[in-house]
Amino acid sequence: MKKAVTIISGGMDSALSAKIAKEEGYELIALHFNYGQRTQQKELESFRKITQQLACVDAYEIDLDFFKQIGASALTDNSLEVPTGGIEAGVPITYVPFRNGIFISIATAIAEKHGAEALFIGVVEEDSSGYPDCRESYIGAMEKAINLGTKEETRLTIRMPLVHLKKEQIVQKAIALNVPLQDTWSCYKNEDRACGVCDSCRLRLKGFSEAGVIDPIEYV
């Protein structure tokens, strides 16, 4: 069976991306990163529930403690406040420097080990927080780079099935494919009840509202 490495943060987007890979007939190798983010334990809990529901054949939980040492992001540096005033133009303080580039590099090593032919990542460009490492052009450039830097027989395609979807469409598609949205987590700040006011919560709530569906997770 064809294999795919799926990067799963525990959030709605990556859960849907992995489910799409499953629907396309891939055997899933799940990958999650603990990088010192504020909601690390909750995201890990979500990842484990999602991988169980997807019946992944293997799962990796990789610790990347150096992100906290680098800092420069409100997700990894507790001295910086997570913005709650609404989504603004430009790259927000919650951007973690080159996070997806590092994630994709590690995912490539795992894919090469398993002989996988695809790497699925739930990046969203059109209806997102404005992170530069979520752009289709960037992910496409990474695909070229990883295939230049791996064995000749390694031919990896990076799949980003959500990149041009609106959050409303993501919610609708997740429901249609029975993604366990109640087990996903998007909040940047809290691990018990979602704050509802950080960028990620606002985007999630916007998607559910426009889809005419109630979000199954609890908010403050």
N, C-alpha and C positions, 0 to 999 in steps of 0.2 A: 504493500500500500504506500502511496505517496505520503511524505511527511512534511509538516510545517512547524516551525518554531513560532509560537505566539507570545508576544510580550503582553502581559496582563498586569495592569497596575492595581486592579480591584475596582476600577471605575466603570461607568456605563459604556463608554466608547470602546475601551479595550475588550470588555466582555463581549460586546456585539461583534467586534472584529474577529475574535476567536470563534464565536458561534458561526459566523459566516464561513470561516475556514473549515469547520466541522461539517457544515452543510455541503461544502464543495468536495467532500470526500477525503479530506486530509486526516491523517493520524496526527494528533496534536502533542507537541512537546511544549509545555507551559513554562514561562519564564517570568519571574518577579524579582524586583530589586528593593532592598531595604537600604535607603541612602540617608537616613537620619531625618526624614521628613516628619513634620509635626504629627501626622496621623499614621505613622508607620505601622503600629500594631493593628489598627482597624483595617488598613489596606491589606495587610498580610492575611488577616482573618477573612476578608472578602475574597482574596485570591484563592485561598484554600477551598472555600465553598464553591467558587466558580469552576475551578479545575475538577472538583469532584462531580459537579453537575455535567460537565463536558466529557467526563470519562477520559481524561488525558492519559496518554501512555507513559509519560514521564513529566516530572515537574522540578524545576530548579528555583531555589530561593537564594539569591546572591546578595551578600552584604557589601556595600560600597561606602564605608565609613568616611572616606576622604572628602565626600561632598560637604560634610559639616566643617571640615578643616578649611575648605575653599570658601565656604559661605557665599556671600554676595546675593543671597536669595532669602526672602522671607519664609520660604518653606524649610530651610535648613539652618537659618541663623535666627535664634529666638530674640535677639536684640532688635530685629527688624519686625515691624508690625505688618500683618496681612491686611491689605486694603479692604475696606468694607463699604466704601462710599459709592460703588458703582463701577462699571467697566469703562476704562478710559482708553484713549488712543495711545499707540506706541507699545513698547515692550514693558510689561508690568514688573514690579519688584518680586513677584512670585516665580519669574523665569529662573530656572536653575541652569547655570552656564554649561552649554553643550551637552546637556543631559541625554538627549536622544541619540546624539552621535556616539556617546560612550555606551549607551544601552544597545544600540545596533551593532557595535563592534563586538560586544560580548555575545550577543545573540548569534552573530555570524560564526563565532568559534564553536558554539554549541551546535549550530546547524551543520557545520562541516563535520563535526564528530559523528553526528547521527545520519549523515547523508541526506539531510533535508533539502528540498528543492525550493521552498518558499519560506519567507519570513513575514508574518503578519503584524502590523502595528496600527493602533487605532488613532492615528493623528487626524485632526480636523483643522482645516485651514480657513474655511470661509466663515464659520460661525464659532470662533474660539477666542481665547484671551490674547492672541497676537504673538505667540511664541515663534521666533524665527526658525526653530528646529522642527516645526510642524508643517513647513511648506512643502508642497509637492516637488518643487524644483530641487530643494535640498535633499529630500529623501531619494530622488532619482539620481542625484550626484553621488550619494552614499552607495547606492546599488552598484554603480560603475566602479567605485573605489574598492568595494569589498570583493568584487569579482576579479579585479586586477591583483588583489593581495592574497588570494587563496589558491588552493591546488587547481590544476588545469581542469580536472573533472568536476570541480565544484562550480555549479551554475545556479546561483541564488537569485530569486526574484523577490523584491520587497513589495509586498501587497499592502495597500492603504485604502481599504474599501470605503472608508467614511470621509475621505479627505475633502470632498466637495459637498457633503451633506449638511443641511441645517439641523439644529438640535431637535427640532420638531420631527424631522424625518428619521433621525436616529432613534428617538423614542418609539415612533410608529413601527419601525423595522424590528427593534428589539422586542416589542410586544408580539409582533407577528411570528417571530422565531422562538418565542418562549424563553428569552433570556431572563434569568432570575434577577430582575431589577431590584428586588427587595434585599438582595445580598450584595449589591454594589455600593460603593462609597465615593463621593465626589468632593466633600468638604475639605478645605485646606486647613481649617482651624481646630475642629472638634472631633473627638472620637466616640462620643456618646450620642448626642443629637446634633445634626448638621446645623451650622450657624444660619444658613439662609441668606447671608449678605456678602460673603466673599465672592470673587469673580466666578469660581467654579460652581458654587451653589446657585448663583444668579443665572448662569447659562443653563444649568440643569433644570431649574424651576421654569425658566422661559420655555424650554423645550416641552416640558410636560403641559404647561399652560396652553401653548399653541396647538398641541396635539389633543387637547381636551381630555387629558387623563390626569388622575391624582397620583402624585409621586408616593410610592409605598414606604419610603424611609421616613423617619421621624425628624422633625426640625424643632429648634428651640422655640 
